[in-house]
Amino acid sequence: MTRTTVRIAMNGVTGRMGHRQHLVRSLLALREEGGLDLGDGTVIWPEPVLVGRSEHKLRALAERHGLAEFSGDLDAVLADDSIDIYFDAQVTAAREAAVKKAIAAGKHVYVEKPTATGLSGALELARMACDAGVRHGVVQDKLFLPGLRKLRHLVAGGFFGRILSVRGEFGYWVFEGDWQQAQRPSWNYRAEDGGGIAADMFPHWEYVLHELFGPVRTVQAQVTTHIPRRWDESGAPYAATADDAAYGIFELAGGIVAQINSSWAVRVHRDELVEFQVDGTEGSAVAGLRGCRVQHRSATPRPVWNPDIPADGSFRRQWQEVPDNDTFDNGFKAQWELFLRHVVRDEPWHWDLLAGARGVQLAELGLKSSAEGRRLDVPELTL
């Protein structure tokens, strides 16, 4: 075996997502497996170098996971010629400037979404990366989840016939922080810090809709702040200036209509925290993070509206579970593997910074649509 070491500067790994999903469940998991085996005698060995603003937190994290390198000096790390990739999972407001530095230093870049706080900044990052000739990517983890992979297979196999509509429900109750600690950082609820559920989730919905069903052509949204007062990590009250719920209607190429509700002020009454129902002329499906259930045209019941008598049987029991015919790994890890192969072997990759800009564009247009109370066209982006 030939081992190719890829050194990765990881910024933002003291946060929940950067630590759990990207460091522990992706790169460290790969190391526990002996590296990424390319199948031809070559193994890619990821070597994380932890970067951030709090050096004592980085030291503790490095010691916990047996890592040798960490630094509170981003500029010094980027000046190190041995660093191959810069990864960014910081708060959104800090991302753009750091990614620009990494591109200028000639590093390949892989970043969380949204890639910037506005469309102009997101497009500038994409242009800079293309001009610099570095490889670049944006995390689009939902595409690699078992439920959506099953849904993709159904679409590719023509199960739905002509797809008519997509309906999505996402969210859960995020505690206000007074009598129970909030499950999300307080910056998520401050617009001045780049928070807001539209900015956070519309980029996800853009790539899910784009990849599975077609590009988004129009958006009409209503965003709101249902919980105007919350408590931060130290227990101090603050005004929630960012939206905590966003309700969107999207028209896709080909006439498919998608409706997706996103809320951090909703209690869950469904099987998973996110579910998508797809209805077509030949069949329907409901997909979550892991599961996917279907109902074909030939097995569709004939409900009759009669509120005076109880429903005859359970509608849920009339659906069929799609089997796990494949082995599903962690979605973040699966995309990391593809990006590492792209960097080392130049294998095909299309989740680039322009794709990331499309997500930022949809979030920006969704907020504008809500503010102006009208439906907006979504122009096709080019560099």
Residue, then its C-alpha position, 0 to 999 in steps of 0.5 A: m500500500t502507498r499512503t498519500t497524506v493530505r493535510i487539512a486545516m480545519n477551522g471551526v471544529t470546536g463547534r457542534m457540527g465541525h466537531r461531531q460530523h466533520l472531525v469525529r464522524s468523517l476524518l477521524a472515522l476514516r483514520e480508524e478505518g486505516g485511511l481512504d482506500l482508492g482500490d489500486g494500492t493507494v490510501i489517502w490518509p487525512e491529517p487534521v490540523l485544528v485551527g480556531r480562535s480559542e487555542h485552549k479549546l483546540r488543545a483540549l480537542a487535540e488531546r482528546h482525539g490524539l492529534a498533534e497539531f493545532s493553532g490559533d493563528l490562521d495566517a501561519v497555518l495557511a502560510d504552511d506549504s504542507i497544508d493541502i486543504y482548508f476546511d471552514a465550519q465557522v459561524t457564517a459571518a467569519r467564513e468569507a474572509a477566511v476562505k478568501k485567505a485560503i484561496a489566496a494561499g493556494k489551498h484547496v477549499y471545502v466549506e460549510k454552507p452558506t458559503a457567504t452572508g450574501l450572493s455577491g460574496a458567494l460568487e466572488l469566492a467561486r470566481m476566486a477559486c476558479d481563477a486560482g485553479v484550486r479545487h473547491g467544494v461546499v458541504q451538501d450532506k443531505l444528498f448522502l442521507p439514506g432516505l434521500r438516496k432512496l428517493r433519488h433511486l425512485v426518481a431515476g427509476g421512473f417510479f413517480g411517473r410525472i412528478l407533480s409536487v414536493r412537500g417538505e416539513f423540517g424543524y423542532w422546538v429549540f428551547e428558549g434558553d431560560w428554563q432549558q438550555a437551547q440546543r442551538p447557539s444563540w448567534n443563530y437567532r441574531a441577524e447581526d451575527g448572520g443568523g436566521i433559519a432562511a439563511d441556514m436552511f434555504p441553501h439545503w433546500e436549493y441543492v435537494l430540489h436542484e439535484l433530485f427534481g430540477p432547478v428552482r425557477t421562482v420563490q415565494a416565502q414568508v419568514t417570521t420570528h415566532i420567539p422574539r426573546r431568548w437566553d444565551e449560553s451565559g443565561a442572559p436574555y437577548a432579542a431574537t432579531a433573526d427569523d426562526a421560521a420560514y415558509g416557502i413555495f418554489e416552482l421548479a423547472g418543468g412545473i413541479v411545485a415544492q412547498i417546504n416549511s422550516s421552523w425552530a418553533v414547532r413540535v415534531h409530529r412525524d417520524e423524522l425531523v425532516e420529511f419530504q413527500v413526493d407525489g407523481t402520476e404513478g406513485s408517491a413517496v415520503a422520505g426522511l433522513r433514513g427511511c422512505r415509504v412508497q405507495h404505487r398507483s395500483a395500491t392507492p386507496r379510494p378515500v371518501w370524505n365523510p366527517d361523520i364516521p371514523a376513518d376506515g383503517s390507518f392510511r400510514r399502514q397502506w404504504q410500503e417501506v423501501p428496503d435498505n438494499d445498500t450500506f449507508d455510511n455517514g453522509f458527511k463522511a461520504q462527501w468528504e471521501l469524494f472530495l478527497r478523491h477529487v483533490v488527490r485524483d481529480e475525480p469528478w466533482h460538481w458540488d463546487l462554490l458556484a453550487g454553494a452560491r445558488g444556495v445563498q441566492l435562494a436564501e437571499l431571494g426568500l428573504k426579499s420575497s417575504a419583505e416585499g410580499r411577492r413571488l420572485d424569479v430565480p435567475e440562473l447563476t454563471l461566473 
